[in-house]
Amino acid sequence: MKMTKAALALAALGLSCAALAGDEADQARAQYIRSHYAKYEYQVPMRDGAKLFTSVYVPYDHSHKYPILLQRTPYDVGPYGSDKYKKALGPSESFEKEGYIFVFQDVRGKFMSQGDFVNMRPQDAFEKGGKATDDATDSYDSIDWLVKNVPDNNGKVGMWGISYPGYYTSVASIHAHKALKAISPQAPIGDWFFDDFHRNGAFVTPMAFLFFDSFDKPRDGTMAAWPEGFKLPTPDGYQFFKDLGPHGNVNKRYFKNDRPFWNELTQHPNYDSYWQARNVLPHLKDTKPATLVVGGWYDTEDLYGALATYATMSHHNDKDNVQLVMGPWYHGQWNRGDGSHMGEAQFGFDTAKWFQDNVQLPFFNHYLKGKDDPDLAKATVFETGANRWRRFDTWPPKHTAKETLYFGNGERLLDHKDAKGGFSDYIADPNKPVPQSTAITRGWDRDYMAADQRFAARRPDVLVFNTAPASEDMTIAGQLDLDLWFSTDQSAADIVVKLVDVFPGSDENTAKKDDATGNRHELVRWGVIRGRFRNGFSHPEAFVPNRPTEVKFSLYDVLHDIKRGHRLQIQVQSSLFPFLDLNPQKYVPNIFEAKKEDYVRATHRLYHSAQYPSSVSFQVLK
């Protein structure tokens, strides 16, 4: 349907008014902070003598004692200067009006703090003793100084942070200071070999390239601003990273060996002692602070971290002390975005605002201010597809039944092995990899995590398998376990698997209300295994050409309702570009040292016979 000029003008006016209203709200919030809080800046000493730059915002109202809400970050705590204020202090605006002492700290070696920065620093200082330091001891020393020196504090401290600050929140619970009563690690880094930059061994080149370009630049003394990063010559990340070629060209053309952590990444392609020492999860046992782990189902940067952190802490701590929230959000959307939709997928209400008002603020108010217990569930989880919050005593839920679907001839998913089955094959060509999205972006986009997958299903290098239309609603809860029989005529391969919800006819769950969205193939979850790691991430193995080989791996958790009349679809492919780097498909010991000639076409087979039965298993809510 074409829009008239008048309709277009009205639509543009609506967008302008919405933007104006947003600007006015931001200005009102900034003005409230400026008129209700006094800002101070300190250099807080650590046990080894290094001083960490710390900004403190204290309420002007001195009639009360306030808890401290601390965030430690490698991303700068600016603006710098006691007369220059942040425009937002709390995880949400309600915290500022509630009344807290807000503290922001540059971590060791970043921006205005002294010392040397180490990515995911191994946490071993408490064992070494003396003046040894790590991120946990820096948290302890900072909290100790704050409760002793900041006026009007009530002796209770909370911490929160998203992504890397989420990691610093997690590590603060290791041998925690007695004043640290509550923490909320949100999309926290847990184990960087599986978090941001690797996905079961496949490397996320654009994320690492764009992030470490500026974040990993060595500094000469303290600095109050981000170093300038490289600007892509085109907004088309697919074209840029395809033209870039093998990983070795990153240093040759751009980094010039001046990004230390990038160099370490490429020197450690396997899950060796270097990565194992940077895994914080084993240290998150027997922690004391009340913990609220937060993540987003559509977080393409770090879904793993929230789920793994919760699983570790809930299994090794007082179970009532660790709670989980998983919402329908991209990275950080729960505190800085409209949670009513994700791309075309609609959820019916602002789920982010609901979380802020009903979970996050009551959690901190209870543990830091002694307000009423909000009676939060062990796991508060949003069920996509049905678009509702669910409360569970544990995650994954206990009351489930296992379902197994077998791949079969005719692009079918069956409840039994296909006795007459054989195999399906496709050609994976590094010159024409499957894109993760139809969008033109630098390397990935938020919306692709719930995007229509028909563009991929229609490619010859993507296998598609469907169930019959569901006769009743089916809610999948937890991870999906894949048991695939696979072969290649080369010696290396990636296997990418997608769980897709196929809508019938007119699409009832979309931001667009026209016929063009009918029969949408909505992505629910995707995952990958770099085939060399099929038997372990520390000891890679080549494929024997043309030999059927069993490959097992899992897709991250979901809570998704396949509605009556919908189909469950599985897509199988061998690239997701440029988000995932290209597998050369010719085995080389260190994939970061692959040459142009190592990138070859390959024919891959997925078997679905009685002898080689490929399947997917998952739990369904009873």
C-alpha positions as CSV (number, residue, x, y, z in Angstrom):
1,M,0.0,0.0,0.0
2,K,1.5,3.3,-1.0
3,M,1.5,6.2,1.5
4,T,0.2,9.6,0.4
5,K,2.4,12.6,0.8
6,A,0.2,13.7,3.7
7,A,0.6,10.3,5.4
8,L,4.3,10.4,4.9
9,A,4.4,13.9,6.4
10,L,2.4,12.8,9.4
11,A,4.7,9.8,9.9
12,A,7.8,12.0,9.8
13,L,6.1,14.4,12.2
14,G,5.4,11.5,14.6
15,L,9.0,10.4,14.5
16,S,10.2,14.0,15.1
17,C,7.8,14.4,18.0
18,A,9.0,11.1,19.5
19,A,12.6,12.1,19.2
20,L,11.9,15.5,20.7
21,A,10.0,13.9,23.6
22,G,13.0,11.6,24.2
23,D,15.5,14.5,24.1
24,E,13.3,16.4,26.6
25,A,13.2,13.4,28.9
26,D,16.9,13.0,28.8
27,Q,17.4,16.7,29.5
28,A,15.0,16.5,32.5
29,R,16.9,13.5,33.8
30,A,20.3,15.2,33.5
31,Q,18.9,18.3,35.2
32,Y,17.6,16.3,38.1
33,I,21.0,14.6,38.6
34,R,22.8,18.0,38.5
35,S,20.4,19.5,41.0
36,H,20.2,16.6,43.4
37,Y,23.8,15.2,43.5
38,A,27.2,16.6,44.3
39,K,30.1,15.0,42.4
40,Y,33.6,14.3,43.7
41,E,36.6,12.7,42.2
42,Y,39.2,10.6,44.0
43,Q,42.3,8.5,43.4
44,V,41.6,5.4,45.5
45,P,44.7,3.5,46.6
46,M,45.1,-0.2,46.1
47,R,47.2,-2.6,48.3
48,D,50.2,-2.3,45.9
49,G,50.1,1.5,45.8
50,A,48.4,1.9,42.4
51,K,45.6,4.5,42.4
52,L,42.3,4.0,40.6
53,F,40.3,7.0,39.4
54,T,36.9,7.1,41.0
55,S,33.9,9.4,40.5
56,V,31.4,9.7,43.4
57,Y,27.9,11.2,43.2
58,V,26.4,11.9,46.7
59,P,22.8,13.2,47.3
60,Y,22.5,16.7,48.5
61,D,19.9,15.6,51.0
62,H,22.0,14.7,54.1
63,S,19.0,13.7,56.2
64,H,19.5,10.0,55.3
65,K,22.3,7.4,55.0
66,Y,22.5,5.9,51.5
67,P,23.8,2.7,50.1
68,I,26.7,2.8,47.6
69,L,26.0,1.5,44.1
70,L,29.4,0.8,42.4
71,Q,30.3,0.2,38.8
72,R,33.9,-0.7,37.8
73,T,34.5,-0.4,34.1
74,P,37.2,-0.4,31.4
75,Y,35.1,1.9,29.3
76,D,35.8,5.2,31.0
77,V,33.8,7.0,33.8
78,G,33.7,10.3,32.1
79,P,33.0,13.1,31.8
80,Y,36.0,14.0,33.8
81,G,36.0,17.0,36.1
82,S,34.0,17.5,39.3
83,D,31.8,20.1,37.6
84,K,30.9,17.8,34.7
85,Y,28.1,15.3,35.3
86,K,26.9,12.1,33.8
87,K,23.4,12.2,32.2
88,A,22.5,8.9,33.9
89,L,23.7,7.4,37.1
90,G,21.6,4.4,37.9
91,P,20.7,1.3,35.9
92,S,17.4,3.1,35.5
93,E,16.1,6.6,36.3
94,S,14.2,5.3,39.3
95,F,17.5,4.7,41.2
96,E,18.4,8.4,41.0
97,K,15.0,9.4,42.5
98,E,15.2,6.6,45.0
99,G,18.4,8.0,46.4
100,Y,21.8,6.1,46.2
101,I,25.4,7.1,46.3
102,F,26.6,6.3,42.8
103,V,30.3,5.4,42.3
104,F,32.1,4.8,38.9
105,Q,35.7,3.6,38.7
106,D,38.2,3.2,35.9
107,V,39.7,-0.2,36.4
108,R,43.4,-0.7,36.7
109,G,45.3,0.4,33.6
110,K,42.4,2.1,31.8
111,F,41.8,5.8,31.2
112,M,42.6,7.8,34.3
113,S,43.6,4.9,36.6
114,Q,47.2,3.8,37.2
115,G,48.7,0.4,36.7
116,D,48.7,-2.1,33.8
117,F,45.5,-3.4,32.2
118,V,45.2,-7.1,31.6
119,N,42.2,-8.6,29.7
120,M,40.3,-11.0,31.8
121,R,43.2,-11.0,34.3
122,P,43.7,-14.4,36.0
123,Q,42.2,-14.3,39.5
124,D,44.9,-15.7,41.8
125,A,45.9,-12.8,44.1
126,F,44.1,-14.0,47.2
127,E,46.0,-17.3,46.9
128,K,49.4,-15.5,46.5
129,G,48.7,-13.1,49.4
130,G,50.7,-10.0,50.3
131,K,50.5,-7.2,47.8
132,A,49.5,-9.3,44.9
133,T,46.6,-7.8,43.0
134,D,43.9,-8.9,40.6
135,D,40.4,-7.7,39.7
136,A,38.9,-9.2,42.9
137,T,41.4,-7.6,45.2
138,D,41.0,-4.2,43.5
139,S,37.2,-4.5,44.1
140,Y,37.8,-5.4,47.7
141,D,40.2,-2.5,48.3
142,S,37.9,0.0,46.5
143,I,34.9,-1.0,48.6
144,D,36.9,-0.8,51.8
145,W,38.0,2.7,51.0
146,L,34.6,3.9,49.9
147,V,32.7,2.8,53.1
148,K,35.4,4.4,55.2
149,N,35.7,7.7,53.3
150,V,32.5,8.6,51.5
151,P,30.1,10.6,53.6
152,D,26.5,9.6,54.3
153,N,26.9,6.0,53.3
154,N,25.1,3.3,55.3
155,G,27.8,0.7,55.1
156,K,26.1,-1.4,52.4
157,V,27.4,-1.7,48.8
158,G,25.9,-3.0,45.6
159,M,27.5,-3.5,42.2
160,W,26.1,-3.8,38.7
161,G,27.4,-3.7,35.2
162,I,26.7,-4.9,31.6
163,S,29.2,-6.9,29.6
164,Y,32.8,-6.2,30.7
165,P,31.5,-4.3,33.7
166,G,29.3,-7.3,34.4
167,Y,32.5,-9.4,34.6
168,Y,34.0,-6.9,37.2
169,T,30.7,-7.3,39.1
170,S,31.1,-11.1,39.2
171,V,34.7,-11.1,40.3
172,A,33.9,-8.7,43.2
173,S,32.0,-11.6,44.8
174,I,35.3,-13.6,45.1
175,H,36.3,-13.3,48.7
176,A,33.9,-10.4,48.8
177,H,34.2,-7.5,51.2
178,K,31.7,-7.8,54.0
179,A,30.0,-4.5,52.9
180,L,29.2,-6.0,49.5
181,K,25.6,-7.1,50.0
182,A,24.1,-7.4,46.5
183,I,25.4,-7.7,42.9
184,S,23.9,-7.9,39.5
185,P,26.2,-9.3,36.8
186,Q,24.4,-8.4,33.5
187,A,25.6,-10.2,30.3
188,P,28.9,-10.8,32.2
189,I,31.9,-12.2,30.5
190,G,32.5,-15.7,32.0
191,D,35.0,-17.5,29.8
192,W,36.2,-15.5,26.9
193,F,36.9,-18.6,24.7
194,F,33.2,-19.2,24.7
195,D,31.8,-15.7,25.3
196,D,32.2,-12.8,22.9
197,F,34.9,-13.8,20.5
198,H,34.6,-17.6,20.1
199,R,31.5,-19.7,19.5
200,N,32.4,-23.3,20.1
201,G,35.7,-22.5,18.4
202,A,34.4,-20.3,15.5
203,F,35.9,-16.8,15.7
204,V,33.8,-13.7,15.7
205,T,36.1,-11.6,13.5
206,P,34.1,-8.3,13.1
207,M,33.4,-8.0,16.8
208,A,37.0,-8.7,17.8
209,F,38.4,-6.5,15.0
210,L,36.2,-3.5,15.7
211,F,36.4,-3.8,19.5
212,F,40.2,-4.3,19.9
213,D,41.0,-1.7,17.2
214,S,40.5,1.0,19.9
215,F,40.2,-0.9,23.1
216,D,43.5,-2.8,22.7
217,K,45.6,0.2,21.7
218,P,48.6,0.6,24.1
219,R,48.4,3.8,26.1
220,D,51.2,6.1,27.2
221,G,50.2,7.2,30.7
222,T,46.6,8.0,31.7
223,M,44.1,9.3,29.2
224,A,40.7,10.9,29.4
225,A,39.3,9.9,26.0
226,W,39.0,6.8,23.8
227,P,41.8,6.5,21.2
228,E,40.6,6.9,17.7
229,G,39.9,3.7,15.9
230,F,40.0,2.6,12.3
231,K,37.1,3.7,10.1
232,L,35.8,1.0,7.7
233,P,36.0,2.2,4.1
234,T,32.5,0.8,3.5
235,P,29.4,0.2,5.7
236,D,29.1,-3.2,4.0
237,G,30.8,-5.5,6.5
238,Y,30.2,-8.6,4.3
239,Q,32.2,-7.0,1.5
240,F,34.9,-5.6,3.8
241,F,35.7,-8.8,5.7
242,K,35.5,-10.8,2.5
243,D,38.0,-8.5,0.9
244,L,40.1,-8.6,4.0
245,G,40.8,-12.3,3.5
246,P,42.8,-14.5,5.9
247,H,43.3,-13.4,9.5
248,G,46.9,-12.6,8.9
249,N,45.9,-9.6,6.8
250,V,44.5,-7.8,10.0
251,N,48.1,-7.1,11.2
252,K,49.6,-6.6,7.7
253,R,47.0,-4.0,6.7
254,Y,45.7,-2.5,9.8
255,F,46.9,-3.3,13.3
256,K,50.7,-3.5,12.4
257,N,51.3,-5.8,15.5
258,D,50.2,-2.9,17.7
259,R,47.3,-4.6,19.4
260,P,48.8,-6.9,22.1
261,F,45.6,-8.9,22.9
262,W,44.8,-9.5,19.3
263,N,48.2,-11.0,18.9
264,E,47.6,-13.3,22.0
265,L,44.3,-14.3,20.6
266,T,45.8,-15.5,17.3
267,Q,48.6,-17.3,19.1
268,H,46.2,-19.4,21.1
269,P,43.6,-20.8,18.7
270,N,42.7,-23.7,21.0
271,Y,41.4,-23.8,24.6
272,D,44.8,-24.1,26.2
273,S,46.2,-23.0,29.6
274,Y,46.2,-19.3,28.4
275,W,42.4,-19.3,28.1
276,Q,41.7,-21.7,31.0
277,A,43.5,-19.2,33.3
278,R,41.1,-16.5,32.1
279,N,38.0,-18.5,32.9
280,V,36.4,-16.7,35.9
281,L,33.6,-19.3,36.3
282,P,35.5,-21.7,38.6
283,H,36.1,-18.9,41.0
284,L,32.4,-18.1,41.4
285,K,31.7,-20.7,44.1
286,D,30.8,-20.1,47.7
287,T,30.1,-16.4,47.1
288,K,28.2,-14.4,49.7
289,P,26.4,-11.4,48.1
290,A,22.9,-11.7,46.9
291,T,23.1,-12.1,43.1
292,L,20.8,-11.2,40.3
293,V,22.2,-12.5,36.9
294,V,20.6,-10.8,33.9
295,G,20.7,-11.7,30.2
296,G,18.9,-11.3,27.0
297,W,17.6,-14.1,24.7
298,Y,18.7,-12.0,21.7
299,D,22.1,-11.0,23.0
300,T,24.4,-11.7,20.1
301,E,27.4,-10.4,22.0
302,D,27.2,-12.5,25.1
303,L,24.3,-14.8,25.8
304,Y,26.7,-17.5,27.0
305,G,28.0,-15.4,29.9
306,A,24.7,-14.9,31.7
307,L,23.6,-18.5,31.4
308,A,27.0,-19.9,32.4
309,T,27.4,-17.5,35.3
310,Y,24.0,-18.3,36.7
311,A,24.5,-22.1,36.2
312,T,27.9,-21.9,38.1
313,M,26.8,-19.7,40.9
314,S,23.4,-21.4,41.5
315,H,24.9,-24.8,41.6
316,H,27.7,-23.9,44.1
317,N,26.1,-21.3,46.4
318,D,23.1,-20.9,48.6
319,K,20.4,-21.5,46.0
320,D,18.1,-18.8,47.4
321,N,21.0,-16.3,47.1
322,V,21.3,-16.5,43.2
323,Q,18.5,-15.5,40.9
324,L,18.2,-15.2,37.1
325,V,16.4,-12.9,34.7
326,M,16.3,-13.7,31.0
327,G,14.3,-11.3,28.8
328,P,13.7,-10.8,25.0
329,W,16.5,-8.4,24.7
330,Y,19.7,-7.5,22.8
331,H,22.9,-6.7,24.6
332,G,22.0,-4.2,27.4
333,Q,18.5,-3.5,26.1
334,W,17.0,-4.2,29.5
335,N,18.5,-0.9,30.8
336,R,18.9,1.2,27.8
337,G,16.3,0.4,25.2
338,D,12.6,-0.1,24.4
339,G,11.8,-3.7,25.3
340,S,8.6,-4.0,23.4
341,H,10.1,-5.5,20.3
342,M,13.1,-7.0,18.7
343,G,13.3,-6.2,15.0
344,E,10.0,-7.5,13.6
345,A,9.1,-9.6,16.6
346,Q,6.7,-7.9,19.0
347,F,6.3,-8.6,22.7
348,G,3.2,-6.6,23.5
349,F,4.6,-4.3,26.2
350,D,7.9,-2.7,27.3
351,T,9.6,-5.7,28.9
352,A,12.6,-3.7,29.8
353,K,10.6,-1.2,31.9
354,W,8.8,-4.1,33.6
355,F,12.1,-5.6,34.6
356,Q,13.5,-2.2,35.9
357,D,10.4,-1.5,38.0
358,N,9.4,-5.0,39.2
359,V,12.8,-6.8,39.6
360,Q,15.9,-4.7,39.4
361,L,15.0,-1.7,41.7
362,P,13.2,-3.9,44.3
363,F,16.2,-6.3,44.4
364,F,18.7,-3.6,45.3
365,N,16.2,-1.7,47.5
366,H,15.7,-4.9,49.6
367,Y,19.3,-5.8,50.1
368,L,20.8,-2.3,50.4
369,K,17.9,-0.4,52.0
370,G,16.1,-3.0,53.9
371,K,12.8,-2.6,52.0
372,D,10.3,-5.3,51.6
373,D,11.4,-8.6,50.0
374,P,10.1,-8.5,46.4
375,D,9.6,-12.3,46.4
376,L,11.5,-12.8,43.2
377,A,11.4,-16.2,41.6
378,K,14.6,-18.2,41.3
379,A,14.3,-17.7,37.6
380,T,12.2,-15.0,36.0
381,V,12.2,-15.9,32.3
382,F,10.4,-14.4,29.3
383,E,8.7,-17.0,27.0
384,T,9.1,-15.8,23.4
385,G,6.4,-16.9,21.0
386,A,3.8,-16.7,23.8
387,N,5.2,-13.3,24.9
388,R,4.8,-13.6,28.7
389,W,7.0,-13.7,31.8
390,R,7.3,-17.1,33.6
391,R,8.4,-17.9,37.1
392,F,10.5,-21.0,37.8
393,D,12.0,-22.6,40.9
394,T,15.1,-23.5,38.9
395,W,16.5,-23.0,35.4
396,P,16.2,-25.0,33.3
397,P,12.7,-25.9,34.6
398,K,12.3,-29.3,36.3
399,H,8.8,-30.3,35.0
400,T,9.7,-31.1,31.4
401,A,9.6,-34.1,29.0
402,K,12.3,-34.9,26.5
403,E,11.5,-34.7,22.8
404,T,13.8,-36.0,20.0
405,L,13.3,-35.2,16.3
406,Y,15.2,-37.1,13.6
407,F,16.3,-35.6,10.3
408,G,14.7,-37.4,7.3
409,N,14.3,-37.5,3.6
410,G,12.2,-34.9,1.9
411,E,13.3,-32.1,4.2
412,R,11.4,-33.6,7.1
413,L,11.8,-33.7,10.9
414,L,10.3,-37.0,12.2
415,D,9.6,-38.5,15.6
416,H,11.4,-41.7,14.5
417,K,14.5,-42.7,12.5
418,D,14.1,-42.6,8.7
419,A,14.5,-46.2,7.7
420,K,14.7,-45.2,4.0
421,G,16.8,-42.2,4.7
422,G,20.2,-41.4,3.2
423,F,21.9,-38.0,3.3
424,S,21.5,-34.4,2.2
425,D,24.5,-32.5,0.8
426,Y,25.5,-29.0,-0.1
427,I,28.5,-27.1,-1.5
428,A,30.1,-24.6,0.9
429,D,32.0,-22.0,-1.0
430,P,34.2,-19.5,0.9
431,N,33.7,-17.1,-2.0
432,K,30.0,-17.0,-1.4
433,P,29.4,-17.6,2.3
434,V,25.9,-17.5,3.8
435,P,25.3,-14.1,5.4
436,Q,23.8,-13.9,8.9
437,S,21.4,-11.1,7.7
438,T,20.1,-9.3,4.7
439,A,21.0,-6.0,6.4
440,I,24.0,-4.0,5.3
441,T,26.0,-3.5,8.5
442,R,29.6,-3.3,9.7
443,G,29.6,-7.0,10.7
444,W,26.5,-7.8,12.7
445,D,23.3,-6.2,13.6
446,R,20.9,-6.6,16.6
447,D,17.8,-7.5,14.7
448,Y,19.2,-10.5,12.9
449,M,18.7,-12.6,16.1
450,A,14.9,-12.7,15.5
451,A,15.0,-12.1,11.7
452,D,13.1,-13.8,9.0
453,Q,15.2,-16.7,7.7
454,R,13.5,-17.3,4.3
455,F,16.5,-15.6,2.6
456,A,18.7,-18.4,3.9
457,A,16.3,-21.3,3.4
458,R,16.2,-20.5,-0.4
459,R,20.0,-20.8,-0.8
460,P,21.4,-24.1,-2.2
461,D,24.1,-24.2,0.5
462,V,21.5,-24.3,3.4
463,L,19.7,-27.5,4.3
464,V,16.1,-27.1,5.6
465,F,14.1,-29.7,7.7
466,N,10.5,-29.1,8.9
467,T,8.0,-30.7,11.2
468,A,4.4,-31.0,10.3
469,P,2.3,-28.1,11.6
470,A,1.9,-28.4,15.3
471,S,-1.4,-29.7,16.5
472,E,-1.0,-28.0,19.9
473,D,1.3,-25.4,21.5
474,M,4.7,-26.7,22.5
475,T,7.1,-24.8,24.8
476,I,10.8,-25.6,24.5
477,A,12.7,-24.9,27.7
478,G,16.5,-25.1,27.9
479,Q,19.3,-26.0,25.5
480,L,18.9,-28.0,22.3
481,D,21.2,-31.0,21.9
482,L,22.4,-31.9,18.4
483,D,23.7,-35.4,17.5
484,L,24.7,-35.1,13.8
485,W,26.3,-37.5,11.4
486,F,28.4,-35.4,9.1
487,S,31.1,-35.8,6.4
488,T,33.1,-33.5,4.1
489,D,35.2,-34.2,1.0
490,Q,37.8,-31.9,2.5
491,S,39.4,-32.0,6.0
492,A,37.8,-29.1,8.0
493,A,34.3,-27.6,8.3
494,D,32.0,-25.6,10.5
495,I,28.5,-26.7,11.2
496,V,25.9,-23.9,11.8
497,V,22.4,-24.9,13.0
498,K,19.4,-22.7,13.4
499,L,16.1,-23.3,15.2
500,V,13.4,-21.5,13.3
501,D,9.7,-20.9,14.1
502,V,7.7,-21.0,10.8
503,F,4.6,-19.0,11.0
504,P,1.5,-19.9,9.0
505,G,-0.2,-17.5,6.6
506,S,-0.7,-14.1,8.1
507,D,1.9,-13.2,10.7
508,E,0.3,-12.3,14.1
509,N,3.5,-11.5,15.9
510,T,5.2,-8.7,13.9
511,A,5.8,-5.0,13.9
512,K,4.5,-4.9,10.3
513,K,0.8,-5.3,9.7
514,D,0.8,-6.2,6.0
515,D,0.6,-9.4,4.0
516,A,4.3,-9.2,3.1
517,T,5.2,-10.7,6.5
518,G,3.0,-13.8,6.2
519,N,4.7,-17.2,6.7
520,R,7.6,-15.5,8.4
521,H,10.5,-17.9,9.4
522,E,11.5,-16.4,12.7
523,L,15.0,-17.2,14.0
524,V,14.8,-18.5,17.6
525,R,18.3,-19.7,18.2
526,W,21.5,-20.5,16.3
527,G,24.7,-22.2,17.2
528,V,27.9,-23.4,15.6
529,I,30.6,-26.0,16.2
530,R,34.0,-25.6,14.5
531,G,34.4,-29.2,13.4
532,R,38.0,-29.6,14.5
533,F,36.8,-29.2,18.1
534,R,34.1,-31.9,18.0
535,N,36.0,-34.1,20.5
536,G,37.3,-31.3,22.7
537,F,38.4,-27.6,22.5
538,S,42.0,-28.2,23.6
539,H,42.9,-30.9,21.0
540,P,41.7,-30.1,17.5
541,E,41.3,-32.9,14.9
542,A,40.9,-32.9,11.1
543,F,38.1,-34.7,9.4
544,V,38.9,-37.8,7.4
545,P,37.5,-36.9,4.0
546,N,34.2,-38.6,3.1
547,R,34.0,-40.5,6.4
548,P,30.7,-40.2,8.3
549,T,31.6,-38.7,11.6
550,E,29.4,-38.1,14.7
551,V,29.4,-34.5,15.8
552,K,27.6,-33.5,19.0
553,F,27.0,-29.9,20.4
554,S,24.3,-27.8,21.9
555,L,22.5,-24.6,21.1
556,Y,22.1,-22.1,24.0
557,D,19.0,-22.2,26.1
558,V,15.6,-20.9,24.9
559,L,12.1,-20.6,26.4
560,H,10.0,-20.5,23.2
561,D,6.5,-21.5,22.4
562,I,5.9,-23.1,19.0
563,K,2.2,-22.3,18.6
564,R,-0.5,-24.6,17.1
565,G,-0.3,-24.4,13.3
566,H,3.4,-23.4,13.3
567,R,6.2,-25.6,12.1
568,L,9.5,-26.2,13.9
569,Q,12.3,-25.8,11.3
570,I,16.0,-26.7,11.5
571,Q,18.4,-25.1,9.1
572,V,22.0,-26.5,8.6
573,Q,24.8,-24.6,6.9
574,S,28.5,-24.0,7.1
575,S,28.9,-20.3,7.3
576,L,27.4,-17.2,9.0
577,F,29.4,-14.4,7.5
578,P,30.8,-12.0,8.4
579,F,29.8,-12.6,12.0
580,L,31.7,-15.8,12.0
581,D,35.1,-16.1,10.3
582,L,35.4,-18.4,7.3
583,N,36.6,-21.9,7.9
584,P,39.3,-22.6,5.2
585,Q,37.9,-26.2,4.9
586,K,41.4,-27.3,4.4
587,Y,42.7,-28.2,7.9
588,V,45.6,-26.1,9.2
589,P,46.9,-26.4,12.8
590,N,46.4,-22.7,13.6
591,I,43.4,-21.3,11.6
592,F,44.7,-17.8,12.2
593,E,47.7,-18.7,10.1
594,A,45.7,-20.0,7.1
595,K,46.7,-18.8,3.7
596,K,44.5,-17.7,0.8
597,E,45.0,-21.0,-1.0
598,D,43.8,-22.9,2.1
599,Y,40.2,-21.6,1.5
600,V,38.6,-24.2,-0.7
601,R,35.1,-25.3,-1.8
602,A,33.8,-28.4,-0.1
603,T,30.9,-30.8,-0.4
604,H,29.4,-31.5,3.0
605,R,26.9,-34.3,3.8
606,L,24.4,-34.5,6.6
607,Y,23.3,-38.2,7.1
608,H,19.8,-39.1,8.2
609,S,19.5,-42.9,7.9
610,A,18.9,-45.8,10.3
611,Q,22.7,-46.4,10.4
612,Y,23.6,-42.7,10.7
613,P,20.6,-41.0,12.5
614,S,21.0,-37.3,12.9
615,S,18.8,-35.8,15.5
616,V,17.9,-32.8,17.7
617,S,16.7,-33.3,21.3
618,F,15.2,-30.8,23.7
619,Q,13.0,-30.5,26.8
620,V,9.3,-29.5,26.5
621,L,7.3,-28.0,29.4
622,K,4.7,-30.3,30.7
